[in-house]
Amino acid sequence: MGHRSKELVHLGFIGAGNIGKVHMEAFQALQGVELTAVTDAIRPLAEASQKQFNILRVYDTAAELLKDSSMDAVVIGVPNHLHAPLAVAALEAGKNVLLEKPMALDAGEAKAIVRAERESGKRLMMGHQMRWSSPAMEVKRQVDAGSLGRIYTAKAGWIRRKGIPGWGTWFTRKGEAGGGPLIDIGVHMLDLALFLMGNPKPVSVVGVTYAEFGPDRKGIGSWGKPNWDGYFDVEDLATALIKMEDGSSLTLEVSWAVHAQTDSLPFVQLMGRDAGVSLRGEEGIFHAEMFGKSVDVPMFLAEPEGADRMRLSEHFLDCVREGREPVSSALSGLTNQLILDAIYESSKTGRQIELDWSL
Ligand SMILES: NC(=O)c1ccc[n+]([C@@H]2O[C@H](COP(=O)([O-])OP(=O)(O)OC[C@H]3O[C@@H](n4cnc5c(N)ncnc54)[C@H](O)[C@@H]3O)[C@@H](O)[C@H]2O)c1
């Protein structure tokens, strides 16, 4: 039998900012996909990326792009407050969607996306590339094989010492971003930890958030350009305890800015009855006990930068071609969003919050 080439996916891009271009670069390097169209609120950005990535057409607005019936799927990489309206519009227009994180501003919006996906019969995938790093994939294989035994607790986080992105831009404005580091980097760690734990069902959350640097214009990082005429009304540190239906638990700690010793790397630790694992940045170590002694087994899985994003992009294309549910599904996006909402609610009320799964 000859090798059948993969069915061509026609892909559009809504948003040609930082992450939009990262997606374009990844898809451009893959087979079986045509970069069909691009739009950005700032038209010159769309035109520049059309040139850079050989995209066929530029549209003035997302609404016009979504009317193009030659497209099967779109990548949405716009500020967070536009995720829900654009994802719902894309699904209603019959497009599959690769949506950047966080899913939406809040769980109400995330539920609207889940309903729209169900009604459309199309697929929506969340852009959580960390699930696709080699160490994360190796951990997932070991968890699925039962090597860790029952995972009863886990710890995940990302503690940046000086990393507030784009102070004063949409990144630090609650109405457009939905929140601070919890929404920006915490959602990646939450997503990864739940995935590696085997997707236990979260039921309740206690959390606290703080804003100790941002309001004083301290802790500024290098992602995005500050707008000193803007403002900061999100948190810059958050800590939370998430309890699952099966009795397991997860602690999450994130900061954009803090006075503390930190390597500023994202981390997940899984603690199982038979073995544990620590992921930190690109490195991973398995922990166990043998012959009465503690043993550590490092993972050596170095790979070129961006390999995780290539796998994510390939998986999205496969899901579009086969109508398959992506691993980072719409439901997993909603799960993360319910937890994020509950952390803010718990911080405001001082109470433990039970998650509301009703659609
Ligand atoms: N997965 C990751 O690691 C990762 C990394 C960075 C950002 N993100 C996410 O990607 C999203 C975008 O972040 P960014 O850093 O690229 O921001 P950005 O500000 O660089 O880019 C957003 C782009 O969207 C455009 N835009 C705004 N409204 C639009 C509209 N109605 N139609 C079309 N385009 C519109 C803007 O002009 C801008 O060019 C955010 O949700 C962010 O959380 C994810």
The ligand as an ORCA input file, in Angstrom:
! r2SCAN-3c Opt
* xyz 0 1
  N       0.089     29.356     25.420
  C       0.968     30.275     25.763
  O       2.068     29.982     26.208
  C       0.626     31.726     25.609
  C       1.657     32.676     25.587
  C       1.313     34.020     25.416
  C      -0.008     34.409     25.286
  N      -0.994     33.465     25.334
  C      -2.415     33.862     25.207
  O      -2.633     34.324     23.872
  C      -3.547     35.403     23.873
  C      -2.924     36.595     23.176
  O      -1.746     36.971     23.851
  P      -0.562     37.741     23.110
  O       0.588     37.764     24.019
  O      -0.412     37.228     21.729
  O      -1.223     39.209     23.048
  P      -0.947     40.351     21.970
  O      -1.541     41.570     22.573
  O       0.486     40.314     21.536
  O      -1.786     39.883     20.696
  C      -3.179     39.948     20.615
  C      -3.539     40.414     19.208
  O      -4.951     40.352     19.056
  C      -5.338     41.453     18.246
  N      -6.769     41.682     18.393
  C      -7.431     42.346     19.358
  N      -8.747     42.315     19.120
  C      -8.933     41.627     17.981
  C     -10.078     41.284     17.202
  N     -11.312     41.629     17.596
  N      -9.896     40.573     16.060
  C      -8.662     40.233     15.654
  N      -7.544     40.547     16.348
  C      -7.681     41.230     17.494
  C      -4.468     42.582     18.731
  O      -4.394     43.639     17.803
  C      -3.125     41.864     18.932
  O      -2.327     41.939     17.780
  C      -3.920     35.662     25.320
  O      -5.126     35.037     25.595
  C      -2.793     35.008     26.112
  O      -3.242     34.523     27.371
  C      -0.685     32.146     25.467
*
